[in-house]
Amino acid sequence: MLSKAAGAMIAFSGSIASMLFGFVAVGIFLLLSGRNPATIYTGIFTGAFGDTFCLSETLVAATPIMFCALAVAIAARLGLMNIGVEGQLLFGAIGSTYVALTMPETTPSWLMLLLMALSACVCGALFALIPALMRVFMDINETIVSLLLNYVAALTVEYLIHGPWQDPTTTSWPQTMAFPPCAEMPHLEGSRVHLGLLVALIIGFLLMLVLHSTKFGFKAKVIGSNPQAALYAKYPLKRYLIVAMLLSGAVAALAGFSQVSAIEGRLRSGLSPGYGYTGFLVCFLAKHNPITIIVVSILLGGFLSGADSLQLSEKLPFATVNILQGMIFIFLLASENALKSWSEKLRLKLQAAEAS
C-alpha cells in the first residue's frame, strides 16, 4: 500500500513539475519578446479568478474541457488513446443542432434538451466507434485514426454551415439559424454558467465511483494494465474496448451539446478553440483521475479565460496560450520515462524495507 501511494505521489508531482517547467519556459519566451512574465501571469490569474464575473467565465471555459478530459479518461482506463475527442465534440454539436433545427419551436424545453443531448451522445459515440472497430478487428492504432478523424469532423461542420444548414439571412459569417428559446440550456442567473457544468461534475463523480468501486472498473483496469492477463482470465476484451470508446465519444459529445445550446445558440465555425486537445492534456496531467480532472480543468479554464482578457489589456496574442499548453505537454511526456524509472526504484526499496 505504501509503495502504491508513493508511486501515485511521484506521478502527481511529475504533473505539477511539468506545469511549472512549462510556465518557466514560456516566461523566458515572454522575456525575450520584451514582456514581463510576472505581469502577464498576474494578469492571467486576476482575469481568471479576480472577481465573480471572472470566476464565472472560468467555469464556462472549464466545462467543455472537463467533458473532454473525462472522455479521454474513460478510454485511457482500458489503455486506449482517444485523441479524437475534439471531433467527437463537434459531432455532438452537429447532432444537437439537427434536433434544434428540425423539432417544432413549441416543443417543451425539457424534452428538446433531452433529445438534443441524446442525439449528441449517439453521434459522438458512433464517431468514436470508427477507431474502436479498426483497433479491435483490424489492429490499427486508434491514436492515429482518432486524430485524423478530428479533421473530418471539422470539415463536416464547415460543409454544413456553408451548405444545407447555412442561415439564409446572413452571408457575412457562415452559421446556422439561431436555435429557438426551448433549445437553450438553463443558466445560473446573471452569468453564462450553465447546466452543463453540473452534468460534467456528476459524470466525474459517477466515473470515479464506477472505476474504483465496481466489477466493470476492476476489469477495465486489468485490461488497460495487462491485456494478456485479461485474456487469460477470459475477459471480453473486444467488447470492453468498444464499450469504452462508445462511452468516451458520448461524453465528449456532451461538450459540443453544451456549447451550441448554452453558449453559441447555433452551430458556427470556431465552435471549439481546441477544447478536445486541452482536455487530452488535462487528463494526462490529472493522471486519469476523474476528481483531479475536475480541479485541473478549472485551472486550465482559468488560464484560457485570463489569457482572453489579456488580449485586450496587454495586447497578448492568444497563440501564447497554445505555446504554454504545448510546452507543458512536452515536459509531461519528457518526464514520463524518468518518473517510471524513479517510481520503480522507490517501489523496490519500499518493498525491501517492508520485508525487513
Phi, psi and omega in degrees: 000318181296318181294323178295316180297319179294320178297319178295321179295320178295317180297316180293322177298325177297321178295316178298316180297322178299318179295317181295316178297323177298316178296321178295315181298316179291328176299319177297318177300318179294320178298316181294335179267009176085016179254156177265111182302322181298318179294318181295311183293323176297319179296321178296315181296317179295318180292340181266321187227014187293327179207184183298319180296314180299318180296320179296320178292327175297317179293325177297315180291328183286335186299305179295328177297319180298312178304312184293320180294320177295323177298316178297321182296322179300312180291320183295333179301329180257017177081015180262144178252093180269091178270003182268016182296333176298315178292322178293325173301312182295321178289331172296321176295321178297314179299318178295318181296320180302315180294316183297326183274342185253335180284150178298146181292345179273002179298135176304142185301318182298322180288318178301312182295322178296315179294322177297317180295316179296317178298319178299314182297319179296314181296315180296319180294317180294325178291324177285341180293333182300304178294333179294313180294322179292327177288314186287317188258343181237358179056039177263134184303121182290339179298310182292315183297313182295325178295314181294329180293341175301321181289325176299316181296316181298318180289330176295318176299316180297319178299315184294317184279344173265347186239249190296334183256006184294139177293117183290348182274351180220141177237356183284329182220114183296124180193168177275174173294155179296145178290151174291160181304328182291347179263007181266127180290140180301145179244156169290131187305130177082010181211176176263003176294131189233177184300336180302327179297315179297318179298317179297319179296318179298316179298320179299313180290322177295320179296320177299317181295314182295316185289332187249353186226012181230163177296322178301315181297320179295314180295322178298321179294319179296316180298318182289324184269330183209081182302326180294320177294323179295320177294320179296324178279003178062037173286144178286079188302310183298317181298317181295320180297317180294315180298319180298317180291324177297313179296320179299314179296322180294317180293318177298324180296331178296334175295318178294320177300313182294326181291313183287329183277317188263331187251306186275321183075010179185168175267129180212168179293147179075023180304320180236121176277026181106030180300323181296317179292321177295321177298323177298317178296316181300316181301318182283329174295323181274002180056038175066012179275119186302321181290318177295326177301319180300315181294312182294326177298319179294321178295314179291324175298321176296322178295317178296317181294316180293321179294328176301314181291331180289340176299329180270313187283322184245003183055038181274122180294143182294342178299337177301323178298316180295324178297315181296315179300318179297318180295319179300316182292323177299312179294326178296314179295320182294330183276344187301307183297318180297318181294321178297319180294314181295317182293324179294318178296318180294320179299316180295320178296317181293322177296321178295321179293320180293323180292327180276000000 
